[in-house]
Amino acid sequence: MGWSLGYDENWSRDVGYGVPATCDHPGCGASIDRGLSFVCGGAPFGGEHGCGLYFCGAHRHIAADRRDNAPLCTRCYWGKPNPYNPTPDVPEWIEHKATDPSWAEWRAEQEAAKP
């Protein structure tokens, strides 16, 4: 299984290293992707220790041994209960899904599902 593209039902958004994104830390704006290299928790959907949001290197911290040395966002690192709000999809990704031929079937399904 590849990690270039998937869907995270918890956060209702596309994930994978093929998905350009912005760091989910409030106000950051760093360009990243939604691959495993940037996910809080270091495992798909955040694994056992993370929230599953995506952060640049400045906003990820390596946890201690008791949390498997997972890379965590600041909130998860300090054990705060509520995660950050996810950032919206970047315009580049929205445009890609709206126009690229590889997404034609998905667009047709979305159109057909409208009431």
C-alpha angles and dihedrals in degrees: 000000000000127000099214094105135009141132129252108210092190092061096025096231144107117268137185139090088281091064114087112215149159124251110269093224107112112264096359104115096185114153113242137141129245095249129125091268090071105032119116105243095029093245135084111295091000098301119223098325110031139070094234096240121127127249139177119241092267091061101043123082128191111244123220127265092273088068096042093258088282119175105245137182116245094263094051092041090058094039096246111169102224121060125221118268112264118249118243122258113279117252091246091061094043090052092047093053091045097051114017114105090227089069097048094104092049091050091051091050091050091050092048091051093057114108 
